[in-house]
Amino acid sequence: MNLYQVEMMKVRLSTYLWAILGIFVSLLALGIMFLFLGRDVPEEGELFTSWNGLFALMTAIGFACFGVFSAVVAARVIVEEYCGKNAVVLLTYPIRRKLSLRVKCLLLISITTLSTFISNVLVMGGMYITSEIFAIEPELTVASLHKASIGEAGWYIVVLILLSSFFAGVLSSAVGVISAVAGWKKRSVMATIICSFIMICFVPNLIASSPNHFLLVLFLVSVLLSMAAYIAYQMLAKGLEKMEV
């Protein structure tokens, strides 16, 4: 049995699975409501009357939800382990501390990225099926086609969904790692959650503010937050080394 399997056994996945299911159902209901809002109240704007806007909006909201979810997982897997009663016992394990931390971060990233990706894909797929059933036809802006129906640019919509879901997962994971460092420095689970709330106050607005270019925005923000998460991870690793002394 390797270290990753040991860490997996320490995590109560059933609790997180219920949370993921709750987020997915809420996002799907919200996405379907936005579809009908765009059809019945088109003057509300592009976010509700175009697929670009709807996908940008749902990706932003999905990132916000799973960003907080990632911080909760980080608080349980990392902050409580290294700042709570288990810290003394954990530091006596005959294993490399950096390896243990790396496995915990990998577990956090795996759970968050996978759950965000699957949820986002299913939500957008559910919205498309609903639009077909109720004959709702939001516009789709494609660079090479300008405005097209979803049937005329099927390849584009599939790539849009997959890439946006992947980047949303990367962003959510980065939020978890960064929040873990904030919580560790303050020795507080609450600080971990608050840090995630601060980040999701700004990033979703960037995503939803440019619906026709939101994939590019997602990519750029993912790169920046991933770099910040890597720096945060290095800070945490160095901090743990000092705890051993």
N, C-alpha and C positions, 0 to 999 in steps of 0.2 A: 504494500500500500504506500503510495507516494504522498508527499506533503499536500498536494492539491486535493487529493481525496480526503485527507484528514480534515482540511479546512472546510470542505463541502459537508462533511458529517457534522461539523459544529454549527452550520447554518440551518435554520428551520425554513426550508424552501417553501413549505406549504403556506406559511404566513405571507411570504412575498408573492406567491402565485395568486393568492386571493387579491392582494393589492393590485397586481398587474391586471387581473381580470376586471377589477372595478374601474381602473383607469381606462382600459379598452372600451368597456361598455359605455362609460361616460363620454369618451371622445367620439364614439360612433353615433351616439344619440345627438351630440352637439353638431357633428358634421352633417347629419341628415336634416337637422333643424336649419342649418345654414343654407343647405340646398333649397329648401322650400322658401326660406326668407329671400333668397336671390330671385326665385321665380315669382313670388307674390308681391315683393316689395323691391323691384329692380333699382329704384332710385337710391337704395342704401349704398350702392357703389360697387366697384370692380371686385372687391374681396369676396362678394357673394354671387356675382353674376358670371364669373369666369373660373375655369378649372385652375388656372395659375393662381388666382387669388384664394380660392378655396383650399388648394393644396398648401400654399404658403401659410395660410391662417392655421390650418390643422397641424402642420409641421411645427409651427411656433408654439401652439398650445400643447402639443404632445411633448415637445422638448421641455417645456416648463413643468409639466407633470412628472416626467421621468427624471428631470434634473433634481427635483425634490426627493423623488424615490431613491435616486442614486445616493443622495446625501444621507438618507435614512439608513441605507445599506452600509455606507461608509462609517456611519456612527456606530453601527452594531459590530461590523467586522474589524474595523481598525481603531477607532477612537476608544470604545469601551475596552477593547483588548489591551491597549497600551496605556490607558489612563485610569482604568478601574482597578478592582481588586485582583484581576488576573495578571496585571503587569509584572509583578514580582515573579510569579510562577512562569510566565511566558519567557522572561529573560533568563531563566535557568535551564530552558530546553537546550539540549546538546545539538543545536543547529545554527547555521549562520543567520544572523538577524536580518541581513539584507535579503536573503533568500526567502525567509518567512514573510517579510513585508512585500516582496515581489509577488509571492503567491496570493497574498490577500488582495493586492491591487488588481492582479489578473482575475481573481474571482469577482471582484466588484465590477470590473470592465466587462467581463463576459456576461454576467447577469443583466447589467444595464443595457449594453449594446444589443444583445439578442432580443430582450423583451421590448425595447423601443422599436427596433426594426420590424419585428413581427406585428406588433400592435399598429404601427403606422401603415404598413402594407395592407393589413386587414381592414383598417378604418377607411382608407382610400378606396380599396376594392369594394367595400360595402356601400360607399357613397356612389360609386359608379353603377353598381347593380340597382340601387334605389333610383338613380336618375333614369335608367333604362325602363324600369317598371312604371314609373310615373311620368315618363316622357318629358323629363326636365333636361334642357339642353344648354348648359353653360358654355360660354365661348372658350376657345383655347388659342392662346397666342403662341405661335412658334416662329422663331427667328426667320426661317426660310420660307414659311408659308403665311406669315403675318397672322391671319385669323383662319382657323380651320375647325372642323368638327372633330370630335375625339376619334371617330372612325377613320378619318383621313390621315391621322398622325398617331396611329396605334403604337408604333415603335417609340415615338417620342414620349408618350404618356407612361409607358412601361419603364423607360429609363428614368424619367422624372420621379416616379414613385420609388423605385429601388434606390436611386442615389440620395434622394431627400431623406428616405428612411434610414439609410446608412449614416449619413452625416448627422442626423438627429440623434442616433445612438452614440456616435463619437462625442458629440457635444454634451450629452447627458452624462456620459462616463467621465469626461473631463471635469464637469461640475462636481461630481462625487469625489474625485481625487483632490481637487483644490479645496473643497469644503472640509475634507478629512484633515488637511494640514491646519486649517483655521481652528477646527475643533480640538486638535491635539495641542496646539499652542496655548489655547485657553483652558485646556483640560475640561472641556465642556461639550456634551452632546448637543445642547441647545445652540451653541455657537456654530456647530456644523450645519444645522438646519438653517439658521439665520443667514449664513454665508451663501447657501444655495439660493435663498429667497432674493438676496441682493443681486446675484448674477442674473436670475431669471426676470428681474425687473427691467433689464436693459436688452438682452440678446433677442428675445422674441419680437420686440419692436423693430429691430433691424431686419429680421426675417420677413415680417409681414408688411414692412413699409415699401418693399420693392417686389411686388408679386411676379412681374415679368422677368426678373433677374434673381429670384430668391435662391436658385440653386447655386449661383456664383457667390451670393452672400453667405450661404451655408458653408460652402467650401472655404472661403476666406476666414470666417469666424471659427470653423473647425480647426484650421491650421493654427490660428492664434491661441485658442483655448488649449489645444493639445500641447503646444509649446509651454504654456503656462502650467499645465498639469505635470509635464515632465520636470520642470523646475521645482514645482511643489513636491513631487515625489523625491527628488534629490535632497531637498531640505528636510523632509521627514526621515529619510534614511540616515542623514548625518545626525539628526536629533536623537534617533534611537541609539546610535553609536555612543553618544555622550551619556545616555541613560545607563549604559552598561558599565561605565567607568566608576 
